[in-house]
Amino acid sequence: MVGAGPAGCAAAIGLARAGFDVVLFDRARTYGSKPGEIIESRVRVPLAELGIDVAFDALNSLALAGNVSSWDEEGFVESDGMVSPYGLGALIDRPRFEAWLISEAERAGVAVTRLGRQLHAERSGNRWCLADRGERESRCVVAPLVLQATGRAKGPIGPYERTATDRLVALLMYGPMSIGSPEQNLVIEAGQNGWWYAAPLPHGQAVVAFLTDADLLPRTWAAKKEYFRAQLAITRLVSAFSKTLPTDLPLVGHPANSGLRQVIRGEGWVCIGEAAASYDPLSGRGVPLALAKGTAIARLIVNGESVSRAFEAYEQAERATFEDYLAQQRLTYRRAAPRFSSAFWTRRGSRSANAWTS
């Protein structure tokens, strides 16, 4: 297993508990805030299948009480998280959550190996040899199957080309909230040149994020910060939320576009989770879908007639899920597009979909 995010850990746990010998390669981590802090309640389905739902509750993440959104009209709409049959969602500390997943994988019997620099993969016969080029004395892990859960990164096996459907990026601001902070709701707001989300996080922290197209942003990072502040000032819900945060917080950027890897599987390998398909944060799929995909590939391998058929079934499901998602995404954006006349919304108000290879 290459990649120790939600999809990789879920697949590793599922396979290890079914009796497989699993080695999980975890890249060197940079600690700090990371997108994917807001988890919808459906996350409890794959967590329960893996038998770690009770342990997840023990993390004491914040309960997501509901949503407050301003999308297809200037007013706002509130939704109560209690209407979900799965209960409340969660507002998590993402690095702590991923560290917990890795510890659960180790408890399930997975051998976790930290990568030093770069993982090299070479196939010989019907086996893969994977070696960390960052080690002084390189040792090779030999395995018949490699599952790549490397997120948006390339990974050691297979062509990387992806078909992207947009150029969405996220600019995020993290910081401590003041006393008298708002309720534990996710705030979503369509703006003139993109859309926003904001939410409280564990340990008195909060996140404010602006989503727009990369080509619509200024070139320099200093100009991006000024642009972020100017766009924030003309919002209603999110600017009210951000008043609880310090004014001098740093800004970080992350890719947020939707895309599907052109080649998802090959002889003895398959890409899972975000390594196969990436989704707009507006879909709310993120962590729950990654965990579901990890459990699904483990289930297919364990219960399938053959590994090749398991990989084929996974790829078919991955592509079908992505097509369904694109249709829903277009409908969601078209609801808000008539309110604005900017390039961002004009692109999304059109019935035609552009795609390019990255």
ROVEXLO-107125 format. One record per residue (C-alpha): z, x, y; residue number from 1; chain. Coordinates in steps of 0.25 Angstrom, whole numbers. Layout:
N
KEZA    pz    px    py kolvex lumba
KEZA     Z     X     Y    NUM     A
...
This chain:
358
KEZA    pz    px    py kolvex lumba
KEZA     0     0     0      1     A
KEZA    -5     6    13      2     A
KEZA     3     0    25      3     A
KEZA    17    -5    26      4     A
KEZA    15   -17    35      5     A
KEZA    18   -31    31      6     A
KEZA     5   -33    22      7     A
KEZA     8   -19    15      8     A
KEZA    22   -21    13      9     A
KEZA    20   -36     7     10     A
KEZA    10   -31    -2     11     A
KEZA    18   -19    -7     12     A
KEZA    30   -28    -9     13     A
KEZA    22   -38   -17     14     A
KEZA    16   -28   -26     15     A
KEZA    28   -20   -28     16     A
KEZA    36   -32   -33     17     A
KEZA    25   -35   -42     18     A
KEZA    27   -22   -49     19     A
KEZA    16   -13   -42     20     A
KEZA    19     1   -37     21     A
KEZA    17     1   -22     22     A
KEZA    16    12   -12     23     A
KEZA    17     8     2     24     A
KEZA    12    17    13     25     A
KEZA    18    15    26     26     A
KEZA    12    22    38     27     A
KEZA    21    30    48     28     A
KEZA    27    19    57     29     A
KEZA    29    19    72     30     A
KEZA    41    11    76     31     A
KEZA    41     1    87     32     A
KEZA    36   -13    90     33     A
KEZA    24   -18    82     34     A
KEZA    16   -31    83     35     A
KEZA    19   -42    72     36     A
KEZA    33   -46    76     37     A
KEZA    31   -61    75     38     A
KEZA    30   -66    61     39     A
KEZA    27   -81    58     40     A
KEZA    35   -88    48     41     A
KEZA    25   -87    36     42     A
KEZA    29   -73    34     43     A
KEZA    40   -79    25     44     A
KEZA    29   -82    14     45     A
KEZA    25   -68    11     46     A
KEZA    39   -63    13     47     A
KEZA    45   -73     3     48     A
KEZA    34   -69    -7     49     A
KEZA    38   -55    -6     50     A
KEZA    53   -58    -7     51     A
KEZA    57   -52     6     52     A
KEZA    58   -65    15     53     A
KEZA    74   -64    14     54     A
KEZA    74   -50    18     55     A
KEZA    64   -53    30     56     A
KEZA    74   -63    35     57     A
KEZA    85   -52    35     58     A
KEZA    77   -44    45     59     A
KEZA    83   -54    55     60     A
KEZA    70   -55    63     61     A
KEZA    69   -65    74     62     A
KEZA    65   -79    70     63     A
KEZA    52   -84    77     64     A
KEZA    57   -98    83     65     A
KEZA    43  -102    87     66     A
KEZA    31  -100    96     67     A
KEZA    28  -103   110     68     A
KEZA    13  -102   114     69     A
KEZA     4  -104   125     70     A
KEZA   -10  -104   119     71     A
KEZA   -20  -115   121     72     A
KEZA   -14  -121   133     73     A
KEZA    -5  -116   145     74     A
KEZA     7  -123   140     75     A
KEZA    15  -118   128     76     A
KEZA    18  -123   114     77     A
KEZA    31  -120   106     78     A
KEZA    31  -120    91     79     A
KEZA    44  -119    83     80     A
KEZA    44  -109    71     81     A
KEZA    53  -119    63     82     A
KEZA    40  -128    60     83     A
KEZA    35  -117    51     84     A
KEZA    38  -120    36     85     A
KEZA    41  -105    35     86     A
KEZA    52  -105    45     87     A
KEZA    52   -96    57     88     A
KEZA    44   -84    60     89     A
KEZA    50   -70    64     90     A
KEZA    50   -61    75     91     A
KEZA    51   -47    69     92     A
KEZA    53   -32    72     93     A
KEZA    40   -28    66     94     A
KEZA    44   -13    63     95     A
KEZA    57   -18    56     96     A
KEZA    49   -29    48     97     A
KEZA    39   -19    43     98     A
KEZA    50    -9    39     99     A
KEZA    57   -20    32    100     A
KEZA    45   -23    24    101     A
KEZA    43    -9    20    102     A
KEZA    58    -9    15    103     A
KEZA    55   -22     7    104     A
KEZA    43   -15     1    105     A
KEZA    52    -3    -3    106     A
KEZA    62   -13    -9    107     A
KEZA    51   -19   -18    108     A
KEZA    48    -5   -23    109     A
KEZA    36    -1   -14    110     A
KEZA    35    14   -12    111     A
KEZA    34    16     3    112     A
KEZA    27    29     8    113     A
KEZA    27    32    23    114     A
KEZA    13    38    28    115     A
KEZA    13    51    35    116     A
KEZA    -1    51    41    117     A
KEZA   -13    45    34    118     A
KEZA   -14    39    20    119     A
KEZA   -27    44    13    120     A
KEZA   -32    36     1    121     A
KEZA   -42    40   -10    122     A
KEZA   -47    33   -22    123     A
KEZA   -48    39   -35    124     A
KEZA   -53    31   -47    125     A
KEZA   -45    18   -46    126     A
KEZA   -33    24   -38    127     A
KEZA   -30    27   -24    128     A
KEZA   -23    40   -19    129     A
KEZA   -16    38    -6    130     A
KEZA   -10    50     1    131     A
KEZA    -3    52    14    132     A
KEZA   -10    63    22    133     A
KEZA     2    65    31    134     A
KEZA    10    70    19    135     A
KEZA    11    85    18    136     A
KEZA    11    84     3    137     A
KEZA     1    72     1    138     A
KEZA     5    64   -11    139     A
KEZA    -5    53   -17    140     A
KEZA    -1    39   -20    141     A
KEZA   -10    34   -31    142     A
KEZA   -13    19   -32    143     A
KEZA   -23     9   -38    144     A
KEZA   -22     0   -25    145     A
KEZA   -21     2   -11    146     A
KEZA   -17    -9    -1    147     A
KEZA   -19    -6    13    148     A
KEZA   -10   -13    23    149     A
KEZA   -13    -4    35    150     A
KEZA   -14   -14    46    151     A
KEZA   -25   -12    56    152     A
KEZA   -25     3    52    153     A
KEZA   -37     8    43    154     A
KEZA   -29    12    30    155     A
KEZA   -34    23    20    156     A
KEZA   -44    15    12    157     A
KEZA   -56     7    15    158     A
KEZA   -65     5    28    159     A
KEZA   -57     0    40    160     A
KEZA   -68    -8    47    161     A
KEZA   -62   -21    52    162     A
KEZA   -69   -33    58    163     A
KEZA   -61   -37    70    164     A
KEZA   -62   -51    77    165     A
KEZA   -56   -47    90    166     A
KEZA   -50   -36    98    167     A
KEZA   -36   -41   100    168     A
KEZA   -25   -31   104    169     A
KEZA   -10   -34   106    170     A
KEZA    -2   -28   118    171     A
KEZA    13   -29   115    172     A
KEZA    25   -27   123    173     A
KEZA    39   -25   115    174     A
KEZA    52   -25   122    175     A
KEZA    67   -30   123    176     A
KEZA    69   -44   127    177     A
KEZA    80   -48   138    178     A
KEZA    92   -57   136    179     A
KEZA    88   -71   136    180     A
KEZA    75   -69   128    181     A
KEZA    66   -81   124    182     A
KEZA    67   -88   110    183     A
KEZA    61   -82    98    184     A
KEZA    47   -88   100    185     A
KEZA    33   -81    99    186     A
KEZA    26   -83   112    187     A
KEZA    11   -84   112    188     A
KEZA     2   -86   124    189     A
KEZA   -12   -85   127    190     A
KEZA   -16   -77   140    191     A
KEZA   -28   -75   149    192     A
KEZA   -32   -62   141    193     A
KEZA   -26   -63   128    194     A
KEZA   -13   -69   122    195     A
KEZA     2   -66   121    196     A
KEZA    13   -66   111    197     A
KEZA    28   -63   113    198     A
KEZA    41   -64   105    199     A
KEZA    55   -59   104    200     A
KEZA    57   -49    93    201     A
KEZA    70   -44    86    202     A
KEZA    80   -35    92    203     A
KEZA    78   -41   106    204     A
KEZA    63   -37   107    205     A
KEZA    51   -44   111    206     A
KEZA    36   -43   110    207     A
KEZA    25   -47   120    208     A
KEZA    10   -46   116    209     A
KEZA    -3   -48   122    210     A
KEZA   -15   -50   114    211     A
KEZA   -29   -47   120    212     A
KEZA   -42   -40   116    213     A
KEZA   -43   -25   117    214     A
KEZA   -55   -24   126    215     A
KEZA   -49   -33   136    216     A
KEZA   -37   -24   139    217     A
KEZA   -37   -13   149    218     A
KEZA   -40     1   144    219     A
KEZA   -27     9   147    220     A
KEZA   -14     6   142    221     A
KEZA    -8     5   156    222     A
KEZA   -18    -5   160    223     A
KEZA   -15   -13   147    224     A
KEZA     0   -14   151    225     A
KEZA    -4   -19   164    226     A
KEZA   -13   -29   158    227     A
KEZA    -3   -34   148    228     A
KEZA     7   -36   159    229     A
KEZA    -3   -43   168    230     A
KEZA    -7   -53   156    231     A
KEZA     8   -55   153    232     A
KEZA    11   -59   167    233     A
KEZA     1   -71   166    234     A
KEZA     7   -77   153    235     A
KEZA    17   -88   153    236     A
KEZA    25   -88   140    237     A
KEZA    24   -73   137    238     A
KEZA    27   -68   151    239     A
KEZA    39   -77   151    240     A
KEZA    43   -70   138    241     A
KEZA    41   -56   142    242     A
KEZA    50   -58   154    243     A
KEZA    61   -55   144    244     A
KEZA    55   -41   142    245     A
KEZA    56   -28   150    246     A
KEZA    44   -26   159    247     A
KEZA    41   -11   155    248     A
KEZA    39   -13   140    249     A
KEZA    28    -4   134    250     A
KEZA    15   -11   128    251     A
KEZA     9    -8   114    252     A
KEZA    -5   -12   109    253     A
KEZA    -9   -16    95    254     A
KEZA   -22   -21    89    255     A
KEZA   -22   -36    86    256     A
KEZA   -36   -40    83    257     A
KEZA   -41   -48    71    258     A
KEZA   -49   -41    60    259     A
KEZA   -53   -40    46    260     A
KEZA   -55   -27    38    261     A
KEZA   -70   -27    33    262     A
KEZA   -66   -20    19    263     A
KEZA   -53   -25    14    264     A
KEZA   -52   -20     0    265     A
KEZA   -59   -10    -9    266     A
KEZA   -57    -3   -23    267     A
KEZA   -41    -2   -24    268     A
KEZA   -38    -6   -10    269     A
KEZA   -36   -18    -1    270     A
KEZA   -32   -20    14    271     A
KEZA   -21   -30    17    272     A
KEZA   -15   -36    29    273     A
KEZA   -19   -32    42    274     A
KEZA   -27   -20    36    275     A
KEZA   -37   -31    31    276     A
KEZA   -36   -41    42    277     A
KEZA   -29   -41    56    278     A
KEZA   -25   -54    64    279     A
KEZA   -23   -58    78    280     A
KEZA    -8   -59    81    281     A
KEZA   -10   -73    86    282     A
KEZA   -12   -78    71    283     A
KEZA     3   -74    68    284     A
KEZA    -2   -69    55    285     A
KEZA     3   -54    56    286     A
KEZA    15   -51    47    287     A
KEZA    15   -64    39    288     A
KEZA     0   -62    35    289     A
KEZA     2   -48    32    290     A
KEZA    13   -50    22    291     A
KEZA     6   -62    16    292     A
KEZA    -6   -53    14    293     A
KEZA     2   -42     8    294     A
KEZA     9   -52    -2    295     A
KEZA    -5   -58    -5    296     A
KEZA   -11   -45    -9    297     A
KEZA     1   -41   -18    298     A
KEZA     0   -55   -25    299     A
KEZA   -15   -54   -27    300     A
KEZA   -14   -40   -33    301     A
KEZA    -2   -44   -42    302     A
KEZA    -8   -57   -47    303     A
KEZA   -23   -54   -46    304     A
KEZA   -32   -51   -58    305     A
KEZA   -36   -38   -52    306     A
KEZA   -34   -30   -39    307     A
KEZA   -48   -31   -35    308     A
KEZA   -47   -46   -36    309     A
KEZA   -34   -46   -28    310     A
KEZA   -40   -37   -17    311     A
KEZA   -52   -47   -17    312     A
KEZA   -44   -59   -16    313     A
KEZA   -35   -53    -5    314     A
KEZA   -48   -49     3    315     A
KEZA   -53   -63     2    316     A
KEZA   -40   -69     7    317     A
KEZA   -39   -59    18    318     A
KEZA   -53   -62    24    319     A
KEZA   -51   -77    22    320     A
KEZA   -38   -76    30    321     A
KEZA   -44   -68    41    322     A
KEZA   -56   -78    42    323     A
KEZA   -46   -90    43    324     A
KEZA   -38   -82    53    325     A
KEZA   -50   -80    62    326     A
KEZA   -53   -95    63    327     A
KEZA   -39   -98    67    328     A
KEZA   -39   -87    77    329     A
KEZA   -51   -92    84    330     A
KEZA   -46  -106    85    331     A
KEZA   -33  -101    90    332     A
KEZA   -39   -92   101    333     A
KEZA   -49  -103   105    334     A
KEZA   -37  -112   108    335     A
KEZA   -33  -103   119    336     A
KEZA   -46   -98   124    337     A
KEZA   -50  -109   133    338     A
KEZA   -38  -106   142    339     A
KEZA   -43   -93   146    340     A
KEZA   -56   -86   151    341     A
KEZA   -54   -72   148    342     A
KEZA   -62   -63   138    343     A
KEZA   -51   -64   128    344     A
KEZA   -51   -79   127    345     A
KEZA   -66   -80   129    346     A
KEZA   -68   -72   116    347     A
KEZA   -58   -81   108    348     A
KEZA   -64   -94   114    349     A
KEZA   -78   -91   108    350     A
KEZA   -81   -96    94    351     A
KEZA   -88   -84    90    352     A
KEZA   -80   -72    84    353     A
KEZA   -83   -58    87    354     A
KEZA   -80   -47    77    355     A
KEZA   -81   -32    77    356     A
KEZA   -78   -20    67    357     A
KEZA   -67   -11    70    358     A
